[in-house]
């Protein structure tokens, strides 16, 4: 995927049917693998698949997203 396309997915700032954001997590954090696996399985059920962008955190109130990146 070209870097420009990835940047566009991050900048959208709202989840869609084929786009889901996840905050960064450590793999040894409780449930981290399950959360990412569940999102991947959900995207696999969409006709053309989808994207999971890790490094975007949902703020309160729900629906507001902030790019926090990865360590």
C-alpha positions as CSV (number, residue, x, y, z in Angstrom):
1,X,0.0,0.0,0.0
2,X,1.4,3.4,-0.9
3,X,2.2,5.6,2.1
4,X,-0.2,8.3,0.8
5,X,-3.2,5.8,1.0
6,X,-2.3,4.8,4.5
7,X,-2.1,8.4,5.6
8,X,-5.6,9.0,4.1
9,X,-7.1,6.1,6.1
10,X,-5.6,7.6,9.3
11,X,-6.9,11.1,8.5
12,X,-10.5,10.1,7.9
13,X,-11.1,10.3,11.6
14,X,-14.3,8.2,11.7
15,X,-14.9,4.5,11.7
16,X,-16.8,3.1,8.7
17,X,-18.0,-0.3,7.7
18,X,-14.6,-1.2,6.2
19,X,-12.4,0.9,8.5
20,X,-11.8,0.4,12.2
21,X,-9.4,2.1,14.5
22,X,-7.6,0.5,17.5
23,X,-5.4,2.2,20.1
24,X,-1.9,0.9,20.4
25,X,-1.5,-2.0,22.7
26,X,1.2,-4.3,24.0
27,X,0.8,-7.9,22.9
28,X,1.1,-9.1,26.5
29,X,-1.7,-6.8,27.6
30,X,-4.8,-8.7,28.7
31,X,-7.1,-9.3,25.7
32,X,-4.9,-7.4,23.1
33,X,-4.7,-10.3,20.7
34,X,-8.4,-11.1,21.1
35,X,-9.4,-7.5,20.3
36,X,-7.3,-7.3,17.1
37,X,-8.4,-10.9,16.1
38,X,-12.0,-10.0,16.5
39,X,-11.6,-6.9,14.3
40,X,-9.8,-8.9,11.7
41,X,-12.5,-11.6,11.6
42,X,-15.2,-8.9,11.3
43,X,-13.4,-7.4,8.3
44,X,-13.0,-10.8,6.7
45,X,-16.8,-11.0,6.5
46,X,-17.1,-7.8,4.4
47,X,-17.2,-8.4,0.7
48,X,-14.0,-6.5,-0.2
49,X,-12.5,-6.7,3.3
50,X,-11.5,-3.7,5.3
51,X,-8.7,-1.9,7.1
52,X,-7.7,-1.9,10.8
53,X,-5.6,1.1,11.7
54,X,-3.6,0.7,14.9
55,X,-2.4,3.8,16.6
56,X,-5.6,5.8,16.6
57,X,-7.4,6.3,19.9
58,X,-11.1,7.0,20.5
59,X,-11.8,9.9,22.7
60,X,-14.8,10.7,24.8
61,X,-17.4,11.4,23.6
62,X,-17.5,8.4,21.3
63,X,-16.8,9.1,17.7
64,X,-13.9,11.5,18.1
65,X,-10.5,10.0,17.2
66,X,-6.9,11.1,17.9
67,X,-3.8,9.9,16.1
68,X,-1.5,8.7,18.9
69,X,0.9,6.6,16.8
70,X,3.0,3.6,17.9
71,X,6.0,3.3,20.1
